Amino acid sequence: MKKLFKCSVCNYIHEGADAPDTCPKCGVPKDKFVELSSEEAQKVYDSERTNDIHMEMITLAERIVKLAQEGIGINLDPPCVSAFEKAKNEVYVIKQRSKAELEGHVKKGKW
């Protein structure tokens, strides 16, 4: 496993043998980076895949909303429109849940 270094100013995480000379995000010098412990680094690596899954779910949720809106617009009959409206509302909850989980990962330093 490569080492991870975290910028103490902007929280940018760098992967490598050493911290970068300057932070690619905020430009502070190398001495503002702190090496993450092996446990902290493992959390970052372990969360990478689940974060990707959450982002894909958000993308899929946005596609479902568009499809549901199209179905609502066709307005075939009340039960059909109702099903599309329910799907649109339910997928919003899924989307928000994934966004909240991603925020939680970031707050815990797992990104």
N, C-alpha and C positions, 0 to 999 in steps of 0.2 A: 504494500500500500504506500502510495506517495504521501508526502507530508502536506498538510493543509495549514495555511496561514490566513488569519483574519485581520483585516484593517480595523484598528480600534476607533477610527473616525467614522467610516461609512459602512462598515460591516461586510465589505467585499471579501470574498474568500478566494484565495489563490492556491493552486495546486502545483507543487514542484519540490525540488530539493532544497530550495531556499526561498525566502520572501522576495518579491520583485523589488527593484531599486526604487520605483515609485508606484503608487497605487494606480492601476488602470482606470479606476472610477473617479477618485477625488484628487489624485496627484500628490498625496502626502508622501514623505520619504519612508524608506524601508524600516526605520526604527519604530514606526507606528504600527507595524504588524506584530501579531502575537501568534506563536505556533499553537495550534489546537492539540489537545491531548489525544492520545490514540482513541479514547472513548468518545470524545467529541467528534473526531474525524469519522469514526465508524458510523455515528448517527447521521452525519451528512451523507455518507455513501449509501447507507441503508435506506434513507428517505428519498434518494434520487428517483428510483423506479415508482414509488407510490406517488410522488409529486407529478411525474409524467402521466400516470394513470388519471389522477384528478384533473389535470389539464385536458386530457383527451375526453374525459366525461363532460367537462364544461363545453368543449367544442361540439360534442355530439348533442348536448342539451340545446345549444343554439340552433343546430340543424333541425331538431324536433320542433322547436318553437316555430321556425319558418314553415315547416310542413303542416303543423297544426293551423297556422294562420291561413295557409292556402286552402286547407279543408274547410275552415270556417267561412272563407270567402266564397267557396263553391256553394255553400248553403243548401246541400241536397235535401236534408230534412232535419227536424229538431233533434232527434236522438243522435244523429251523426255529428251535428254541430256541437252538441253537448259533450260527446266523446272527445272531440278535438279541443274544446275549451278545458276539459278536465286534464287532458294530456299536457296542454300548455301550462296549466297551473302546477301540476305535479312535477313537471320537469324543472320549473323554476326553483322548487324546493331542493331538488337534486343538485342543481347548479350552485345555489347558495351554500348548501352543505359542503360541497367540495371547495368552494372559495374560502369558507370559514376554516376548513381543515388546513388548507395551504397557509393561511394566515397564522394558524397555530404552529405549524412547522417552522415558519420564519421566526416567530417570537421565541421558539425554543432553540433556535440556531441550527435547525435541520433543513437546510436547503441546498 
